[in-house]
């Protein structure tokens, strides 16, 4: 998998062998590595290999709950499964990136700007400024 440079230099890790692998098997391999969790594995596989996985980070999790896509009590793993079911595979990347952008710019954790939100009319959480969700 990896190659070591001579004289104890830095290790080079090559994940190219994952290209074309089953997405779930590739995810399981990555999460078996020290320090790699489900989100990191999904990000690597989605962006580097275009595998159909939808990473759920803080912003994606918060917004998917506020928008009512995911129940409030769902775990990150459950949220990932639900979002993968309701989002077309070809939209996983744009869905992920756009929720992050929206979460940073408009639907912030402590002070969402519901008045400036393009989703306010369809958002069940609109106007509940400062509430966790």
For each residue, the residues with C-beta under 8 A, 3 or more apart:
1: 13 14 15 17
2: 11 12 13 14
3: 11 12 14
4: 8 9 11 12
5: 8 9 10 11 12
6: 9
7:
8: 4 5
9: 4 5 6
10: 5
11: 2 3 4 5
12: 2 3 4 5
13: 1 2
14: 1 2 3 17
15: 1 18 44 48
16: 19
17: 1 14 21
18: 15 21 26 29 30 45 49
19: 16 49
20:
21: 17 18 25 26 29
22: 25 26
23: 26 27 45 51 52 53
24: 27 28
25: 21 22 28 29
26: 18 21 22 23 29 30 41 45 49 51
27: 23 24 30 31 38 41 42 45 53
28: 24 25 31 32
29: 18 21 25 26 32 33
30: 18 26 27 33 36 40 41 44 45
31: 27 28 36 37 38 41
32: 28 29 36
33: 29 30 36
34:
35:
36: 30 31 32 33 40 41
37: 31 40 41
38: 27 31 41 42 56 76 77 80
39: 42 43 55 56 57 76
40: 30 36 37 43 44
41: 26 27 30 31 36 37 38 44 45 53
42: 27 38 39 45 46 53 54 55 56 80
43: 39 40 46 47 55
44: 15 30 40 41 47 48 49
45: 18 23 26 27 30 41 42 48 49 51 53
46: 42 43 49 50 51 52 53 54 55 92 93 96
47: 43 44 50 93
48: 15 44 45
49: 18 19 26 44 45 46
50: 46 47 93
51: 23 26 45 46
52: 23 46 84 89 92
53: 23 27 41 42 45 46 80 84 92
54: 42 46 60 80 83 84 87 92 95 96
55: 39 42 43 46 60 80 96
56: 38 39 42 60 61 64 76 79 80 83
57: 39 60 61 100
58: 61 62 103 109
59: 62 63 99 100 102 103 104
60: 54 55 56 57 63 64 79 83 96 99 100 103
61: 56 57 58 64 65 70 76 79
62: 58 59 65 66 103 107 109 133
63: 59 60 66 67 99 102 103 107
64: 56 60 61 67 69 70 79 82 83 99
65: 61 62 68 69 70 71 72 74 79 133
66: 62 63 107 112 123 124 125 133
67: 63 64 119 122 123 124 125
68: 65 123 124 125
69: 64 65 82 83 86
70: 61 64 65 74 78 79 82 83
71: 65 74 78
72: 65 133
73:
74: 65 70 71 78 79 82
75: 78 79
76: 38 39 56 61 79 80
77: 38 80 81
78: 70 71 74 75 81 82
79: 56 60 61 64 65 70 74 75 76 82 83
80: 38 42 53 54 55 56 76 77 83 84
81: 77 78 84 85
82: 64 69 70 74 78 79 85 86
83: 54 56 60 64 69 70 79 80 86 87 95
84: 52 53 54 80 81 87 92
85: 81 82
86: 69 82 83
87: 54 83 84 91 92 95
88: 91 92
89: 52 92
90:
91: 87 88 94 95
92: 46 52 53 54 84 87 88 89 95 96
93: 46 47 50 96 97
94: 91 97 98
95: 54 83 87 91 92 98 99
96: 46 54 55 60 92 93 99 100
97: 93 94 100 101
98: 94 95 101 102
99: 59 60 63 64 95 96 102 103
100: 57 59 60 96 97 103 104
101: 97 98 104 105
102: 59 63 98 99 105 106 107 119
103: 58 59 60 62 63 99 100 106 107 108 109
104: 59 100 101 108
105: 101 102 108
106: 102 103 112 113 116 117
107: 62 63 66 102 103 112 113 117 119
108: 103 104 105 111 112 113
109: 58 62 103 112 132
110: 130
111: 108 129 130
112: 66 106 107 108 109 117 125 129 130
113: 106 107 108 116 117
114: 117 120 123 126 127 128 129
115: 120
116: 106 113
117: 106 107 112 113 114 120 123 126
118:
119: 67 102 107 122 123 126
120: 114 115 117 123 126 127
121: 126
122: 67 119
123: 66 67 68 114 117 119 120 126
124: 66 67 68
125: 66 67 68 112 128 131 133
126: 114 117 119 120 121 123
127: 114 120
128: 114 125 131 133
129: 111 112 114
130: 110 111 112
131: 125 128
132: 109
133: 62 65 66 72 125 128
